[in-house]
């Protein structure tokens, strides 16, 4: 394997890892500790 192949694999792994972390963070921010959706909870409290 050349240096370019190794760098490509490292970059591909980092891209996949960062994508997973970003998606997981966005998903976790939509729910509270009890598993309820925060956006739906806010709408119910305003009524």
Buried (B, 14 or more C-beta within 10 A) or exposed (E): EEEEEEEEEEEEEEEEEEEEEEEEEEEEEEEEEEEEEEEEEEEEEEE
